[in-house]
Amino acid sequence: MLGDVEDFFTERQGSIESRETNLSEEHDDDQTQQDIDLEEVVLDEKTSEPEEEPVEAIFESGRGYVSHENTDKISQQGFYGTRLDDGRLELLPVEILHLIERKRIFVKSVQGRKVEAKEIINDLLPDDPGLWVRYLVFRDLRSRGYAVRQGLGHGIGFRVYARGEKPGNATANQFVYILKEGEPISLTNLDMITDAASAARKKLVFALVDRNGEVNYYKVAHTTLRNRGDDS
């Protein structure tokens, strides 16, 4: 695990270095061969969320559930969670952890016992070893003011919306694929990811989490190698 989970949630309330986004992608529909050019990019200056009184969320089966009375308060018009048919808001683990850190929710078990962030992580890590790294990326993106939703397969960690756009009113304009420092990605997976982003007409960004838990971003650009006949 990267860093100490308990220290992170009890002490770390500071900011991560501000960055400016340049998530650009060059694409040619007639391309016959792709050359992936990874170039370090960074995101916009982060923005803070308004502070509000925390509300209760019930932790059950790896998800958090907010009562229908508080759904609008936490959802922020689609920024967090999924509305269920019974009016409750269902939160993913990364959303639970982020809202705990932001002091927007406090979590209890079905039996009414208080549940800490560390307990949630330890409970879920055996079946979801990528949770902590995924959370660090989610936290970083949200702290910069981006609307972030879960990815849709092909190894894509998150869908990220353009500044000012909200889920439900717009579609995500970029995919974020998460990498952990020291863990390689195969050429097969790299090809699959870039093809998936290209087919969906989304910009593709790699989020690399280093051993200190810091997140760096890399754009993926498509370059066409044109056939120049008999040139040597």
Secondary structure in CASP SS format (residue, H / E / C, confidence):
PFRMAT SS
TARGET T0000
AUTHOR 0000-0000-0000
METHOD secondary structure of the structure
MODEL  1
M C 1.00
L C 1.00
G C 1.00
D C 1.00
V H 1.00
E H 1.00
D H 1.00
F H 1.00
F H 1.00
T H 1.00
E H 1.00
R C 1.00
Q C 1.00
G C 1.00
S C 1.00
I C 1.00
E C 1.00
S C 1.00
R C 1.00
E C 1.00
T C 1.00
N C 1.00
L C 1.00
S C 1.00
E C 1.00
E C 1.00
H C 1.00
D C 1.00
D C 1.00
D C 1.00
Q C 1.00
T C 1.00
Q C 1.00
Q E 1.00
D C 1.00
I C 1.00
D E 1.00
L E 1.00
E E 1.00
E E 1.00
V E 1.00
V C 1.00
L C 1.00
D C 1.00
E C 1.00
K C 1.00
T C 1.00
S C 1.00
E C 1.00
P C 1.00
E C 1.00
E C 1.00
E C 1.00
P C 1.00
V E 1.00
E E 1.00
A E 1.00
I E 1.00
F E 1.00
E E 1.00
S C 1.00
G C 1.00
R E 1.00
G E 1.00
Y E 1.00
V E 1.00
S C 1.00
H H 1.00
E H 1.00
N H 1.00
T H 1.00
D H 1.00
K H 1.00
I H 1.00
S H 1.00
Q C 1.00
Q C 1.00
G C 1.00
F C 1.00
Y C 1.00
G C 1.00
T E 1.00
R E 1.00
L C 1.00
D C 1.00
D C 1.00
G C 1.00
R C 1.00
L E 1.00
E E 1.00
L E 1.00
L C 1.00
P H 1.00
V H 1.00
E H 1.00
I H 1.00
L H 1.00
H H 1.00
L H 1.00
I H 1.00
E H 1.00
R C 1.00
K C 1.00
R C 1.00
I E 1.00
F E 1.00
V E 1.00
K E 1.00
S E 1.00
V C 1.00
Q C 1.00
G C 1.00
R C 1.00
K E 1.00
V E 1.00
E C 1.00
A H 1.00
K H 1.00
E H 1.00
I H 1.00
I H 1.00
N H 1.00
D H 1.00
L H 1.00
L C 1.00
P C 1.00
D C 1.00
D C 1.00
P C 1.00
G C 1.00
L H 1.00
W H 1.00
V H 1.00
R H 1.00
Y H 1.00
L H 1.00
V H 1.00
F H 1.00
R H 1.00
D H 1.00
L H 1.00
R H 1.00
S H 1.00
R C 1.00
G C 1.00
Y C 1.00
A C 1.00
V E 1.00
R E 1.00
Q E 1.00
G E 1.00
L E 1.00
G E 1.00
H C 1.00
G C 1.00
I E 1.00
G E 1.00
F E 1.00
R E 1.00
V E 1.00
Y C 1.00
A C 1.00
R C 1.00
G C 1.00
E C 1.00
K C 1.00
P E 1.00
G C 1.00
N C 1.00
A E 1.00
T C 1.00
A C 1.00
N C 1.00
Q E 1.00
F E 1.00
V E 1.00
Y E 1.00
I E 1.00
L E 1.00
K E 1.00
E C 1.00
G C 1.00
E C 1.00
P C 1.00
I C 1.00
S C 1.00
L H 1.00
T H 1.00
N H 1.00
L H 1.00
D H 1.00
M H 1.00
I H 1.00
T H 1.00
D H 1.00
A H 1.00
A H 1.00
S H 1.00
A H 1.00
A C 1.00
R C 1.00
K C 1.00
K E 1.00
L E 1.00
V E 1.00
F E 1.00
A E 1.00
L E 1.00
V E 1.00
D C 1.00
R C 1.00
N C 1.00
G C 1.00
E C 1.00
V E 1.00
N E 1.00
Y E 1.00
Y E 1.00
K E 1.00
V E 1.00
A E 1.00
H C 1.00
T C 1.00
T E 1.00
L C 1.00
R C 1.00
N C 1.00
R C 1.00
G C 1.00
D C 1.00
D C 1.00
S C 1.00
END
